[in-house]
Amino acid sequence: PKTRRKENQKAIGRDRVARAVFAAAESMGISDRKLLEKFTEQVSQRLGVAQPFPGMEEFVPRQTKQPVSPSQIQALVKEILTADEFSPQARSQVISGIKLSDNALRVLERRYLTKDGEGRVIETPQELFRRVARHIASAELIYNPKTDVSIYEEAFYQLMENLEFLPNSPTLMNAGHELGQLSACFVLPIEDSMESIFDAVKYTALIHKSGGGTGFSFSRLRPERDRVGSTGGIASGPVSFMRVFDATTDVIKQGGMRRGANMAILNVEHPNILKFIEAKEDPEALTNFNLSVAVTDAFMTAVEKNTDYNLMNLRTGEVTDKLSAKEVFKKIVDMAWRTGDPGVVFIDEINRHNPTPKLGKIESTNPCGEQPLLPFESCNLGSINLSKMVAYKDGQPYIDYDKLSQTVKLAVRFLDNVIEVNQFPLPEIAEMTKTTRKIGLGVMGFADMLIQLGIPYDSEQGLVMAEESAHCISEEADKASIELAQERGVFPAFQGSIYDMPDGPRFRNASRTTIAPTGSLSIIANCSSGIEPLFALSYVRHILEGEEFIEVNPYFEEAAKKGGFYSPD
């Protein structure tokens, strides 16, 4: 009896480790039998459990040196999982129900997942989404302390877990962490003084450190060789100061998480406009900037009529020169073709749609140009994955507009909550952002959606689907913002806004939608970027400080396997 009891205790000790490993792995969504056996072997070794040869089990003690808790077992499984021999295929199984590509895991590990003091990843993608969902849902308590926050936490979590919606990168990186800065887009003012210029440089550093991007209008700066009254010196002009911002961005590198990004805008009537247009002729110049010329209605009319237009010194209000509008426009086109910059922003058209004109004119946008903002405004973005909005009935694909509508409604609430729990880098930004409460709900996976529907991207039917889906998103976002306004109040700058009219819509947010490029987000979601067509079916993507990613479109890969022409090479 005593011998049998000893053998039972040995078996219990051996089985306890295996059961704990299996339970820990199951909680992390790992079900592969071979992986589980390998985990058990390595955990046993680390716990001091000897591994006997087959047939010799009864001669080897099975007990670990000390009792081990399930949480310790799970920690060991996570630690083992990060070993190179398990990357990236094994790690892709960490999350139950989330199909993450190898490239998605690499991006998440490099940029988004929480790391310890030594730079080791200590968070799974599942835990990342839970961290973000919990933090954003906590905003509900501000409006109703009796709210069951867990309901919204779970709803937000499911949106992200299913890759149906993802917020902008700073929200994924910083939500629930000490830094807590959640916005992607900022516009900073630059006035014609050294104090204003270098205040903007400092503010830029703070924003980039937290993962945000910045836009500026340099149009207020006096032109090159203009007099500086306080010193009697000569001004160096906007382009020279742009280099200061570029160098600052180079140093910061957005907290080591991603490259810094800036937008520089110069009005077409500025005396240094030609130098600005040619500023990136050297491919090594201003590498952290996108450039855009702010073209006016008057300028475009002059282009059409092939007439000259005036260059103005804003400091003095004097006309300094005249240029051929058509030649300037040709130069813009030529440089854009050769270098990618500058683009153009139709600044008068933007201001015709400025929702809060009493707060001032819009002079700049965020780095990619999709979000015009007032000075000191920020905007948090999020994108719906349209490839996840396709359903099938009797084998035929269609857009599930009911699902899309519900996703929009929840995403608008998510983005409005972000404003409440955001830790803004400057009090001026906090005040301005909460005054207008702008959000930018956009899309990704549009090209993938068309592929599933069997519709060519460049077809008339493709345009129809673009209009229909965009109309649905815009209309549902408006409805959701109106409902939030009924629950929480309109945005503080509503009075005097373009919506302030009898029987007009009363919005919670001064703007609701925008189409962002979704570079990193589309990698995580494994879908096509924004509303763009496929860049290629298979290609090498350069990202993360020169690292190379092999990208293969999943729908092409599926078609290749079905068609019998698939090859891993």
N, C-alpha and C positions, 0 to 999 in steps of 0.2 A: 504493500500500500504506500509506504513512504517513497519507494522508487517511482511508482506511478505518479504520485503527487508532484515529484520533482520534474518528471518528464512533461507533465501538464503545464507546470509553471514555465518551463523552457519554451514550450509551444506557444503559450500565451504571450511571453515576451517577444518572441519572433513575430507572431501575428500582429501584435499591437503596433509595431513599427509599420508593417505593410498596410494595415487598415488606416493608420493615421496618414500615411503618404497618399493612399488612394483617395481619402476624404479631402485632403488638402488640394490634390490635383483636380478632383471633381469640382471643388468650389471655384477653381480658376478656369474651368471649362476644358480641362485636358482629359481626353478619353482614349488616346492611342495606347494600346496595350504594351507595345514595346517600350514606349516612352515611360509608362508607369513602372515597368520592371527596372528600367535603367535608373529612374528616380529612387526607387526602393533600395537598389544596390548602393547608390552613392550616398543616400541619407544614412543608411546603415553603417557605411564606412565612417562617416563623419561622427556618428554617435558611438562608435566603438563596438559595433556589433560585428563579430567575426563572420566571414562568408565561407561556409564549409564547402568541400568538394561533394558532388553528388554521392549519396550513400554513406557519408561520414557525418550526417547532421547530428546523430545522437551523442557524438563525442565532443561537440562544440557548444559552449554555453551560449544561450540566446539572449540573456538579459542585457539591456544597456546599463551603463555605469550608473546613471541617475534617471529618475522618471522624467519624461519629456512631454511637454504640453502640445496639444494640436497646433497652437499658434507658432510654436517653435518649429514644428515640422513644416508648416506652411512657409515660414521664413526661409527654411533650408531649401525647400522646393523652388522658391522664387530665386534664391541665390544661384542654385544649380542651373536654373533655366537661362540665366544671363550668360552662361559660359558659351564660348564660341562654337563648341561642338553642337549646341542646340539651336544655333542661329542660322537663318531667321525662320526656317520652316516650323520648328517646334514652338517658337514664341508666337507664331501666328495662331496657335491653338489656345492661347492663354484666355481668350475671351469666348465665352459661350454665346453663340448667336451673332457674333460680329465677324464678318469675313473681311479681314484686313490683308491687303497685299503685302508682299515683302517690302516694297518701296514705302508703303504707308507706315509700316513698323519702323523702318529706318528713319523716316522723317520724325515720327513721334518720339523716338528715343533720342534723337539729336536735339530737337527743339522744344518738345512739349512736356514729356513725362518728367515728373519731379525727380530730382537727383539729391544725393546726400552731399556732405561737405567735401567728399573726395571725387565727386563727379559721377558716382555710380547711380544707375537708374534704380529707384526704389518704388516705382509706381507702375501699375499695368494700365493699358488703355482703358479698361473697364473702370478702374479706380479714378482715372482722369475724368471721364464723363460723369462719374458719380460726384466727384469733387466740384465740378462746374455746376451740375444740376442743383446740388444742395445749396451752394452759395447764391446762385441766381434766384432760387425759390425763396430764400430767406427774405427777399424784398417784400414778399406778400404780407409779412407781419407789420410792415410800416403802415399799411393801409387798414389792416384788420388783425389785431393781435390774437384773435381767436381762430384765425385761419388754420386749417390742417395743412401745414406746409408740405407734408409728405406726399400729398396728392400731386402738387405741382412739381415737386422734386422728381417723382417717378415719371410724370408726363414729359418733363424736359429731358430726363435721362433716356427715355425710350426714343425720343426724337434723334438724339445723338448716337445712341447705341445702334439704331437701325440705319445710321448714316443718311437719314432723310433730311436733316438740317444740321448745319454746323455754324457756330458763331465765329467771328474773326479771331485771328491768331492770338492777340493779347488776352482775350477772354479765356481761351483754352490754356494759355500759359500761366496766367496770373490769378484767375478766380480761386478764392479760398486760400491764397497765399498772402504773405505780409505785404508785398508790393501792391497788389490789388488794383492795378491800372488796367482797364478792360477795353478801352477804345482804340481803334485802328487809325482814325483820320483826325488830323488837326490842321487848322490854319492859324498862322501867327502873323500879327501885324509888323510891318517894318516902316517906320517913319524916317524922315530925312535928318537923322542925327546919330552921332556915334553911340549915345546912350541907348537909343532904341535898337540900333543894329546889333549891339553886343548883348543887350538883354535878350533879343531874339535868338542869338547864338546859344546863350545859356539855357533858355527854355527848350531849344531844339535838343540839346544834349540830354536834358531830363526826360523828354518825351521818347527819344530814341532808345534810351536806356531801358525803358519799360516796354519796348516793342512797338511803339506807335510810329506813324509816318507824318511828315509835315509838308505843308504847302505855303508858299509865300508869293506876294506880289512885290517886285522890286521897282515898280513904276514910280513910286514916290521919291526915290533917290535921285539927287541931282545928277546931271550928266557928267561924263568925263570932261576934265579941264574946266569945269565950272568953278567959280570963286567960292571959297569957304570963308565967310565973313568973320568968324570968331578968331581965326588964325592968320587970315590973309593968304592961306595956302590954296592948292589946286585939288579939286575932287578927283577921285580915281574912278568913279562910275560904278554902276550896278554889277557888271560882270566880275570886277575885282573882288567885291564883297561876296559874291556867290562862291568864290573859291574858298573863302574863310568857312562858310557853312559846309562846303564839300569836305574840307579837311577835318572839321569837327565830326562829321558823320563817319568818316573813315576811322577815326580814333574810337568812337563809341561802339560801332558795329552792333547796335541795338542789343546791348547786354550780352553779346556773344550768342544770341539766339538766332538772329537773322540779319541780313544786310540792312543798313539804313536806307531810307528812301525819302526823296524830296521832290517837290514840284516848284520850279521857278517860272513865274509868269511876268512878262513885260508887255506893257501896252504898246501897240504898233505905232503910236504917236511919240514915243520916247525918242529923244535925239540919238541914243545909242542902240537903236533897234537893229541895225545891220551887224554890229559887233555881237549882239545877243544871238541873232540868227546863226552866225558862224561860230558860236562859242565852242561847239563840240566837233569842229572839223578835225581837231586832234583827238583820236580815239582814246587817248589817255586822260583827257580833260573832263572834269565834272562828271565822273563816273557814278556818283551817287545822286545825280539829278535827272529828272525829266524836265524838258523845256517846252513851254507853250507861249505862243504869241497871242495876246489878247486883241483880237481883231474887232473893230467896231462896224456898225452899220454904214457909217460914212466912208470908211475905208473900203468896204466891199462894193459900195456904189461906185467909188472911184476906180476900182479894179474893172468893173463892168464897162465903165465909160472911158477907160484908158486915159484917166486924168491924173494930175499930181494931187498930193495931199500934204497937209502941214505937219511938221514935227514941232512939239511944244515942250518948253521948259516949264514943268509944273511949279517950280519954285518961284519963277518970275511971271508966269503966265504968258510969256512972249513966244512968238513963232521964231524958231531958230533956223529952219531950213524947209525945203520942199523935196519930195521924192516922188518918182513915178510909182503909183500904187501897183500897177501891173508888174513892174520889174521887181518890186519888193515881194509880191506874192509868188512870182516865179522863183525867186531866191529861196523862199520858205519851202516851196515844193521840191526844189533841187536838193537842198540840205536834208530834208526829211527822207528823200529817196536814197541819198548817199549814206546818211548816218543814223536815221531813225528819229532825229530831232531837228527842228522843233515841230511840235504839233500846233494846233490852233484851238483857242476857245472863243466862242462867239459871245463876248462878254455882255453885249447889250441884250441879246436873246436870253442869256442866263438871268439877268436882272429883271427882265419882263416876267419871269416866273419866280422871282424871289418871294418866298411866302411871308417874309417879315420886313418889308421895305422901310418901315419906320426905324428899324434898328441899324440901318445903314446899307450901303451897296456891297454887293459881293465882288471881290477883286481876285479871288484865287480859289483853287480846288485842292483836294487831297492829292497825294503823289501820282495816282493813276488817272486822275481827271474825272472820275465818275461822280464825285460828291462836292459840289460847290458849297462853300462855307463862308460865314462871316468871320472877321477877326476874333480869335480866341474861342471859336466854336470847335467842338469835337463831334464825332459821329461814330456810333458802334454799328458794325455791319454783321450780317448773317446771310447764309445762302441755303436755299432749298435745293435738294438734289432731285432734279426732274426725272432722272433715270429711275428713281424709286417710285414715281407716280404712275407708272405704266402697269396696268392690270390686264388679265386675259379672261375672255369669255368664249367658250366653245373653241378655244385655241386661237382666237383672234385678239390682237393687242388693242388697247384703247387707253386714253388718259383717264385716270380715276379722279374726276374733278371734285368729288365729295372728299376724298382723302387729301387732295391738294388744298381745298378750302380749310379743312380742319388743321392742316399743317401750318398754313399761313396764319390762322388765328392764334395758334399757340406760339408761333415764332415771334409775332408782334408783341405778345405779352412778355415773352422772354427778353426781347431787346429793350422794351420799356423798363423792365426790372433791372437790366444792366445799369441803366442811368442812376438808379437809386443806390446800388451797392458799389458803384465805381469809386475808386479812390483817385481823384483827378490830380495830375501833377502840379497844377497851379490853381489858386482860388479864382482867378479871372476866368479860367476855362470851366471850372465847376459852375460858376454863376451863369455864364453865357449858355452852356450846354443845357442846364436845367431850365433856362428861360425859354428855349425853343424846343427842347426834347426831340431833336431829329434822330431818326433811326434809318437804316438803309437795308431793307430786306431785298435780297436778290436771288439769283439762281446759279446753278451749275448743272452739268450733265445734260444740257439741251441737245447737243449733237447725239449723245448716246440715246436719248429719248426718241429722236427721229429714227435712229437705226433700228430700235426695237419695234417702232411702228411701221418700218419698211418704207419710210419717206426720204427721198434724197434731200440733202441739206440745201442744195441750190435750186430747188423746185418751187413752183407757185404754191403747192400744197405745204411745203416747208414754211413759207411765209404765213400762210393761213394758221398753221399750228403755233407759230411764234406769236401772232396776234391774239389768238384765243387763249393761250396759256398766260400771256402777259396781262391780258384784260382780266382774267380770273384773279391773278395774284394782286394786281392793283386794286381791283374792286373789293376783294376780301380783306386786304390790308387796311383800306379805308374804313370798312365796316368794323374791323377789330379795333382800330384806333378810336372810332366814335364810341364804341361800347366801353372802352377803357376810360374815355373822357366822362362818360356817364357815371362810372364807378369811382374815378380818381380825380376828375377835373380836367379842363382843357389846359394846354400848355400856357405858361404865364404871359407870354407875349401875344396871346390870341387877339386881344383888343388892338385894333389897328392893323392886323394882319389881313391878307387877301381873303381869309375865310370869315372875317368879321362883317357879316351882312345879314339882313333879315332872312330867317329860314335857311341860312347857309349851314353847311356841315360843321359840327363842333368837334375838332380833332384833339386827341391827346398829344399828337406829335406833329410838328410843323412840316416834316417830310417823312414819308413812310418807306419808299422803295428806291433802290438804286442797283445798277448792274456792275458788280465788282469782278475783277479778273480771276479770283479764286485760285491762285497758283498753288500754294501749299494745301489748302483745303481740298482741292480736287484730287490731289495725290492721296490724301488720307481717305477720301470717299471713293477712290479708284474710279473716277468718272472724268468726262471731258471738262475742260475749263470753261466757266462762265457760259456765254452764249456762242463761243467760238466753234468753228468746224474742227475736225480732228487735224492736228498738226501733221501726223503721220500714223500709219498703222503700227509701226515698230521703229523705235529710235532710241538714241542715248540722250538722256536729260542730264545737264550739268547743273548741280545745285550743291548747297552746303559746302561753301569754300572749295569748289572744284571737284567734289565727289561726283562720280558718274552713276546714273541710274539707267538701267535698261527698261524702257517702257514698251509694253505690248498691249494694244487695245484688247480688253477682255472679250468683246463681241466678235472681233476678228479671230481671236484665238479659238473661241467656241465654234465659229464657222469653219475654221481650218480643221478642227477635230472632226466635225460632222462631214466635211467634204473629203476627208482622207488625205489632206496635204499638209497636216500639222507635223512640225519637227521642233524639238527643243532647241535646236541650233538656229 
